[in-house]
């Protein structure tokens, strides 16, 4: 449906600097959000401030931001079949050379819980899914593809880095069969150091006691991993 001139005028009147997110220029349904939502010392390009959550009859899920919300197997018809299509892309670059030691981030997803929940709920930082339906055909289905390209000078190039806020995670990776990959900085003594990792899980440490060896959980203790 085409947007009429009167609708454009009405929407553009909402373009006030006092708002957290302004509409900017509206051209035939294409919305450009103007920048500079300032919160404390953080400058945000596009800012959405949702209202407080509330229990609503008939609502099972809450989504803060959705593009092409998938509710079934119906194709949305977006994209040229002869060309690759990207759902969401974030690109940025400075207009001058950065001289600091800060980290630039392409995408930052966070879930922060500050309440005491009585249920055994789970929080996820990110959920990525690639699904090929039963009647559809593609060559390859990938859940995640990570690529790093260093055409300049970099001291270190990493594909994936797993970090923490200081709390040692139960496992760095959980595989589809339920087994863990566990990296430790504490000592591992074979048939002595206990573990809660499921049987078959792999572990290693940077501690002097156990460094250089690969361990496998028997369900209660770390044993040496054996290659038959």
C-alpha positions in Angstrom: 0.0 0.0 0.0 1.4 3.3 -1.0 1.9 6.0 1.7 0.0 9.2 0.8 1.5 12.7 1.1 -0.7 13.5 4.0 0.6 10.4 5.9 4.2 11.4 5.2 3.5 14.9 6.6 1.9 13.5 9.7 4.8 11.1 10.4 7.4 13.7 9.7 5.9 16.0 12.2 6.9 13.4 14.8 10.5 14.1 13.8 11.4 16.0 17.0 14.8 16.1 18.6 13.2 15.6 22.0 12.3 12.0 21.1 14.5 9.1 21.8 14.1 7.8 18.3 13.1 10.2 15.6 11.7 9.2 12.2 13.9 11.5 10.1 13.1 11.4 6.4 10.2 9.2 5.2 10.3 8.4 1.5 7.5 6.1 0.3 7.6 3.7 3.2 11.4 3.8 3.7 12.1 5.1 7.2 15.5 6.7 8.0 16.0 7.1 11.8 18.1 10.1 12.6 21.0 9.5 15.1 22.0 10.8 18.5 20.0 9.3 21.2 22.2 10.1 24.2 21.9 8.1 27.4 24.6 9.1 29.9 27.8 8.7 28.0 26.6 6.3 25.3 25.5 7.6 21.9 23.0 5.3 20.1 22.2 5.4 16.4 18.7 4.0 16.6 17.0 3.6 20.0 13.8 1.9 20.9 12.3 2.2 24.4 9.6 -0.4 25.0 6.9 0.0 27.5 6.9 -2.1 30.7 5.9 -5.7 30.2 2.5 -6.9 31.4 0.6 -10.2 31.3 -1.7 -10.2 28.3 -4.3 -12.9 27.6 -3.5 -14.8 24.4 0.2 -13.7 24.3 2.7 -16.5 24.6 5.9 -14.7 23.5 7.3 -11.2 23.6 9.6 -9.9 20.9 11.4 -6.6 21.2 12.4 -6.3 17.6 11.4 -8.6 14.7 12.0 -8.4 10.9 10.1 -10.9 8.8 8.5 -12.7 11.8 8.2 -16.4 10.8 5.0 -18.0 12.0 4.8 -20.8 9.5 6.2 -22.3 6.3 4.9 -19.5 4.0 7.7 -17.9 1.9 7.8 -14.1 2.3 8.9 -13.5 -1.2 11.8 -11.2 -0.3 15.1 -11.5 -2.2 16.1 -12.4 -5.7 16.5 -16.2 -6.2 19.6 -15.6 -8.2 21.3 -13.5 -5.5 22.2 -14.0 -1.8 19.9 -12.3 0.7 20.9 -11.0 4.1 18.3 -10.7 6.9 20.1 -8.1 9.1 23.4 -6.5 8.5 25.3 -4.0 10.6 28.3 -2.1 9.0 30.2 0.8 10.4 33.5 2.6 10.0 35.2 5.7 11.3 35.9 8.8 9.4 39.4 9.1 11.1 42.0 6.7 12.3 41.3 5.1 15.7 44.3 5.4 18.0 42.8 3.9 21.2 42.9 0.2 22.4 39.1 -0.2 22.6 37.2 -3.0 20.9 34.8 -2.3 18.1 31.8 -4.8 18.0 29.7 -5.6 14.9 26.9 -7.1 16.9 26.3 -7.1 20.7 23.5 -9.3 22.1 22.9 -9.4 25.8 20.4 -10.9 28.1 20.7 -9.6 31.7 18.7 -11.0 34.6 18.4 -9.0 37.8 15.5 -10.7 39.4 15.2 -13.8 41.5 13.2 -16.3 39.5 11.4 -19.2 41.1 11.4 -21.3 38.0 14.3 -23.0 36.4 14.3 -20.6 33.5 17.2 -20.3 31.0 18.6 -17.1 29.6 20.4 -17.1 26.2 22.7 -14.5 24.9 21.9 -15.4 21.3 19.9 -18.0 19.4 20.8 -18.9 15.8 18.8 -21.3 13.7 19.0 -22.3 10.1 16.1 -24.5 9.0 15.3 -26.2 5.7 11.7 -27.4 5.6 10.7 -30.9 4.6 9.6 -29.9 1.1 12.5 -27.6 0.5 15.9 -28.3 -1.1 19.3 -26.6 -0.7 22.9 -27.7 -1.0 24.1 -26.9 2.5 22.5 -25.8 5.7 24.7 -24.0 8.2 23.8 -22.9 11.7 26.7 -20.4 11.9 29.4 -19.3 9.6 32.3 -17.3 11.1 34.9 -15.6 8.8 37.8 -13.4 9.7 39.7 -11.5 7.0 43.0 -9.8 7.8 44.3 -7.9 4.8 46.2 -5.4 6.9 48.4 -5.8 10.0 47.0 -7.6 13.0 49.0 -9.0 16.0 46.4 -11.8 16.5 43.6 -13.1 14.4 41.0 -15.2 16.1 38.0 -17.1 14.6 36.1 -17.4 17.9 37.0 -16.3 21.4 35.1 -17.7 24.4 35.3 -15.4 27.4 33.7 -14.9 30.7 33.2 -12.2 33.3 35.5 -14.0 35.8 33.1 -16.8 36.6 34.4 -20.2 35.3 31.8 -21.7 33.0 30.6 -25.2 33.5 31.7 -25.9 29.9 33.0 -23.8 27.0 31.0 -25.8 24.5 28.1 -28.3 24.7 27.8 -30.6 21.7 24.6 -32.0 20.2 25.2 -35.4 21.9 25.3 -33.7 25.4 29.0 -33.9 25.9 31.1 -30.9 27.0 34.4 -29.3 26.0 35.9 -28.0 29.2 38.9 -25.7 29.5 40.4 -25.2 33.0 43.2 -23.2 34.6 43.2 -25.5 37.7 45.1 -28.8 38.2 43.8 -32.0 36.7 45.0 -35.2 38.3 43.9 -38.3 36.4 41.4 -40.6 38.3 41.4 -38.0 41.1 40.0 -34.7 40.0 36.2 -34.8 40.0 34.0 -33.4 37.3 30.3 -33.0 36.7 30.8 -33.2 32.9 28.8 -36.0 31.3 30.7 -39.2 30.4 32.6 -38.8 27.2 33.3 -35.1 27.7 36.7 -33.7 26.9 38.8 -31.5 29.1 42.2 -29.8 29.2 44.0 -27.4 31.5 46.8 -24.7 31.3 47.8 -25.6 34.9 51.3 -27.2 35.4 49.5 -30.3 36.7 47.8 -31.8 33.6 49.0 -29.3 31.0 49.6 -30.9 27.6 47.3 -33.8 28.2 43.8 -34.5 27.0 41.3 -35.8 29.5 37.9 -37.5 29.2 35.2 -37.6 31.8 34.0 -40.9 33.0 31.0 -39.2 34.5 32.6 -38.4 37.9 36.4 -38.0 37.4 38.8 -37.0 34.7 40.6 -39.9 33.0 43.2 -39.8 30.2 41.6 -39.7 26.7 42.7 -42.8 24.8 43.0 -43.1 21.1 42.5 -46.7 20.1 
